[in-house]
Amino acid sequence: LAGENFDQSPLRRTFKSKVLAHYPQNIEWNPFDQDAVNMLCMPKGLSFRTQADNRDPQLHSFIITREDGSRTYGFVLTFYEEVTSKQICTAMQTLYQMHNAEQYSSVCASSSCSMDSLASSIDEGDATSLAKLQRYNSYDISRDTLYVSKCICLITPLPFMQACKKFLIQLYKAVTSQQPPPLPLESYIHNILYEVPLPPPGRSLKFYGVYEPIICQRPGPNELPLSDYPLREVFELLGLENLVQVFTCVLLEMQILLYSQ
């Protein structure tokens, strides 16, 4: 990505992502904003990993607010799949060779201005540094397995977080399972897009995902708005003291800005 720090190793850099497919192609009341969805699905860009890195799937959400104040909600499951393109694997190894060469040249440049009496110890230090560099900061196409981030996303008119999370996790399990699901994957996607209706206000809706039933509930007209996000995570992320302080600021009608990576 533009502005990336090239001192970082190639596996720690981020690359430009793109939308591979979206369904349906057009919705009159909710036109697909490819740039916004692409940026919000992968805010840090495309990333690579090897078998030595953590590759657990992660879920996050986002909101798109339009000029008229209307909102749509996105729920994203990011996972890693093996890179099968020999060209990409070769390119990654080339990036590492260039990166290690630059790192080694900088080490040699910094040592060349030292005194001659320290030359032998510095050479030994350079060798040690280079060995560590090659051991911890390398990618070997013949030894390592390369993985790339990918995500599946549901865009909804209401923030049904738990229902979307369960559906995406079940869909991901169906994709990665050794045994295929009862029906083709397209059937489950078609079902949630075209056949599962929004529950009426004040009612619950039960529909079937890939493996298990999923329930979502919509508040009635006189109830508080839908808030399907788990409060436990708020306490874990902010901590009790910070949460009390934020709540105090809300009661005092102060302006609040939350900043996160």
C-alpha positions as CSV (number, residue, x, y, z in Angstrom):
1,L,0.0,0.0,0.0
2,A,1.0,3.6,-0.5
3,G,3.0,5.0,2.4
4,E,4.0,1.6,3.6
5,N,7.1,1.3,5.7
6,F,9.5,-0.8,3.5
7,D,11.8,-1.4,6.5
8,Q,9.2,-3.9,7.5
9,S,9.5,-7.5,6.3
10,P,7.3,-8.4,3.3
11,L,5.0,-10.6,5.4
12,R,4.4,-7.6,7.7
13,R,3.4,-5.3,4.9
14,T,-0.1,-4.7,3.6
15,F,-1.1,-5.0,0.0
16,K,-4.0,-3.6,-2.0
17,S,-7.2,-5.6,-1.8
18,K,-10.2,-5.8,-4.2
19,V,-13.7,-7.1,-4.3
20,L,-13.8,-10.5,-6.0
21,A,-17.6,-10.9,-6.3
22,H,-20.8,-9.6,-4.8
23,Y,-24.4,-10.7,-5.0
24,P,-26.9,-9.5,-6.1
25,Q,-25.4,-7.2,-8.7
26,N,-27.8,-4.3,-8.1
27,I,-30.3,-3.3,-5.4
28,E,-32.3,-0.1,-6.1
29,W,-32.6,1.0,-2.5
30,N,-29.0,0.1,-1.6
31,P,-26.5,0.5,-4.5
32,F,-23.2,-1.4,-4.0
33,D,-20.4,1.0,-3.0
34,Q,-17.4,-1.1,-4.0
35,D,-14.7,1.3,-2.8
36,A,-16.3,1.7,0.6
37,V,-17.0,-2.0,1.1
38,N,-13.5,-2.9,0.0
39,M,-11.9,-0.4,2.4
40,L,-14.2,-1.3,5.4
41,C,-13.8,-5.1,4.9
42,M,-10.0,-4.9,4.9
43,P,-9.2,-1.6,6.5
44,K,-5.5,-2.6,6.9
45,G,-5.3,-4.0,3.4
46,L,-4.5,-7.5,2.1
47,S,-2.0,-9.5,4.3
48,F,0.1,-12.6,4.0
49,R,1.0,-15.2,6.6
50,T,2.9,-18.5,6.8
51,Q,2.2,-21.7,8.7
52,A,4.1,-20.3,11.6
53,D,1.7,-17.4,12.1
54,N,-1.7,-17.2,13.8
55,R,-4.4,-17.6,11.2
56,D,-7.6,-17.8,13.3
57,P,-10.7,-16.3,11.6
58,Q,-11.7,-12.9,13.0
59,L,-15.1,-11.1,12.8
60,H,-15.6,-7.3,12.7
61,S,-18.5,-5.0,11.7
62,F,-18.9,-1.6,10.0
63,I,-21.5,1.0,9.2
64,I,-22.0,2.9,6.0
65,T,-23.9,6.1,6.6
66,R,-25.2,7.8,3.4
67,E,-25.9,11.5,2.8
68,D,-29.6,11.2,3.7
69,G,-28.6,9.7,7.1
70,S,-29.7,6.1,6.1
71,R,-27.4,3.3,7.3
72,T,-26.4,-0.1,6.2
73,Y,-24.5,-2.5,8.3
74,G,-21.7,-4.9,7.3
75,F,-20.5,-8.0,9.1
76,V,-17.1,-9.4,7.9
77,L,-15.4,-12.7,8.6
78,T,-11.7,-12.6,7.7
79,F,-9.8,-15.8,7.3
80,Y,-6.6,-17.1,5.5
81,E,-6.4,-19.5,2.6
82,E,-3.4,-21.1,1.1
83,V,-1.9,-19.3,-1.9
84,T,-1.9,-21.7,-4.9
85,S,-0.3,-19.3,-7.4
86,K,3.3,-20.2,-8.0
87,Q,3.8,-16.7,-9.3
88,I,2.7,-15.0,-6.1
89,C,4.9,-17.3,-4.0
90,T,7.9,-16.6,-6.2
91,A,7.2,-12.9,-5.9
92,M,7.1,-13.1,-2.1
93,Q,10.4,-14.9,-2.0
94,T,11.9,-12.2,-4.3
95,L,10.6,-9.5,-2.0
96,Y,12.3,-11.2,0.9
97,Q,15.6,-11.6,-1.0
98,M,15.5,-7.8,-1.8
99,H,14.6,-7.0,1.8
100,N,17.3,-9.1,3.4
101,A,19.9,-7.7,0.9
102,E,18.9,-4.2,1.9
103,Q,19.1,-5.0,5.6
104,Y,22.5,-6.7,5.2
105,S,23.9,-3.7,3.2
106,S,22.7,-1.3,5.9
107,V,24.4,-3.5,8.6
108,C,27.6,-3.5,6.5
109,A,27.4,0.2,5.9
110,S,27.1,1.0,9.6
111,S,30.0,-1.2,10.5
112,S,32.4,0.1,7.8
113,C,32.8,3.4,9.6
114,S,34.1,1.6,12.8
115,M,37.7,1.4,13.8
116,D,39.9,-1.3,12.4
117,S,40.7,-2.7,15.8
118,L,37.0,-3.6,16.2
119,A,36.7,-5.0,12.7
120,S,36.9,-8.7,13.6
121,S,34.3,-8.4,16.4
122,I,32.0,-6.4,14.1
123,D,32.3,-8.9,11.3
124,E,31.4,-11.6,13.8
125,G,28.4,-9.5,14.9
126,D,27.4,-8.9,11.3
127,A,27.4,-12.7,10.7
128,T,25.3,-13.2,13.8
129,S,22.9,-10.5,12.7
130,L,22.6,-11.9,9.2
131,A,22.0,-15.4,10.6
132,K,19.2,-14.1,12.8
133,L,17.8,-12.2,9.9
134,Q,17.7,-15.2,7.7
135,R,16.2,-17.4,10.4
136,Y,13.4,-15.1,11.7
137,N,12.8,-12.9,8.8
138,S,12.6,-15.1,5.7
139,Y,10.3,-16.9,3.4
140,D,11.4,-20.1,1.7
141,I,9.2,-21.2,-1.2
142,S,10.4,-24.8,-0.8
143,R,9.8,-24.9,3.0
144,D,7.0,-22.5,3.9
145,T,3.3,-22.5,3.0
146,L,2.0,-19.0,2.1
147,Y,-1.5,-17.9,3.1
148,V,-3.4,-14.8,2.1
149,S,-6.3,-13.0,3.8
150,K,-9.8,-13.3,2.4
151,C,-13.1,-12.2,3.8
152,I,-16.8,-12.9,3.3
153,C,-19.3,-10.1,4.2
154,L,-23.0,-9.7,4.7
155,I,-24.5,-6.2,4.3
156,T,-27.8,-5.8,6.0
157,P,-30.4,-3.0,6.7
158,L,-30.4,-3.7,10.4
159,P,-27.6,-4.6,12.8
160,F,-28.3,-8.3,13.3
161,M,-24.8,-9.0,14.6
162,Q,-25.3,-12.4,16.2
163,A,-27.4,-13.9,13.3
164,C,-24.9,-12.6,10.7
165,K,-21.9,-13.9,12.8
166,K,-23.5,-17.4,13.1
167,F,-24.3,-17.5,9.4
168,L,-20.8,-16.4,8.3
169,I,-19.1,-18.9,10.6
170,Q,-21.3,-21.7,9.3
171,L,-20.6,-20.7,5.7
172,Y,-16.8,-20.6,6.4
173,K,-17.0,-24.1,8.0
174,A,-18.8,-25.4,4.9
175,V,-16.1,-23.9,2.7
176,T,-13.2,-25.4,4.7
177,S,-14.8,-28.7,5.7
178,Q,-13.5,-32.0,4.2
179,Q,-17.1,-33.2,3.9
180,P,-19.4,-31.0,1.7
181,P,-22.6,-29.6,3.2
182,P,-26.0,-31.1,2.4
183,L,-26.7,-28.5,-0.3
184,P,-24.4,-26.5,-2.7
185,L,-23.1,-23.3,-1.1
186,E,-25.0,-21.2,-3.7
187,S,-28.3,-22.5,-2.2
188,Y,-27.5,-21.1,1.3
189,I,-26.4,-17.8,-0.2
190,H,-29.5,-17.6,-2.3
191,N,-31.7,-18.4,0.7
192,I,-30.4,-15.7,3.0
193,L,-30.4,-13.1,0.2
194,Y,-33.8,-13.8,-1.4
195,E,-35.9,-16.1,0.9
196,V,-35.2,-15.0,4.5
197,P,-37.3,-11.9,5.2
198,L,-36.7,-9.2,7.8
199,P,-38.7,-10.1,11.0
200,P,-41.6,-7.7,11.6
201,P,-41.2,-5.2,14.5
202,G,-41.6,-6.9,17.8
203,R,-41.2,-10.4,16.4
204,S,-38.5,-13.1,16.2
205,L,-37.5,-15.0,13.1
206,K,-35.9,-18.4,12.9
207,F,-34.2,-19.6,9.7
208,Y,-31.8,-22.3,8.8
209,G,-28.1,-21.7,8.2
210,V,-25.8,-24.2,6.7
211,Y,-25.7,-26.6,9.7
212,E,-27.8,-25.1,12.5
213,P,-30.9,-22.9,12.9
214,I,-30.4,-19.1,13.5
215,I,-32.7,-16.8,15.4
216,C,-32.9,-13.0,15.1
217,Q,-35.2,-10.7,17.0
218,R,-36.4,-7.2,16.0
219,P,-37.5,-4.7,18.7
220,G,-41.1,-3.4,18.7
221,P,-42.0,0.3,17.9
222,N,-42.0,1.2,21.6
223,E,-38.8,-0.6,22.5
224,L,-35.2,0.5,22.5
225,P,-33.4,0.2,19.1
226,L,-31.8,-3.0,18.1
227,S,-28.4,-3.4,19.8
228,D,-27.1,-6.9,19.1
229,Y,-23.5,-6.3,20.2
230,P,-22.3,-8.1,23.3
231,L,-21.8,-5.8,26.3
232,R,-19.1,-8.1,27.7
233,E,-16.8,-7.2,24.9
234,V,-17.2,-3.5,25.7
235,F,-16.1,-4.1,29.3
236,E,-13.2,-6.3,28.1
237,L,-12.0,-3.6,25.6
238,L,-12.5,-0.5,27.7
239,G,-12.3,-1.7,31.2
240,L,-14.6,-0.8,34.0
241,E,-13.1,2.6,35.0
242,N,-13.1,3.8,31.4
243,L,-16.6,2.6,30.8
244,V,-17.9,4.5,33.8
245,Q,-16.1,7.5,32.6
246,V,-17.6,7.2,29.1
247,F,-21.1,6.7,30.6
248,T,-20.5,9.8,32.8
249,C,-19.6,11.8,29.7
250,V,-22.8,10.6,28.0
251,L,-24.9,11.8,30.9
252,L,-23.1,15.2,30.9
253,E,-23.8,15.4,27.2
254,M,-20.1,15.8,26.4
255,Q,-18.6,15.1,23.0
256,I,-16.9,11.7,23.0
257,L,-14.3,10.4,20.5
258,L,-13.2,6.7,20.6
259,Y,-10.0,6.0,18.8
260,S,-8.9,2.5,17.9
261,Q,-6.4,0.7,15.6
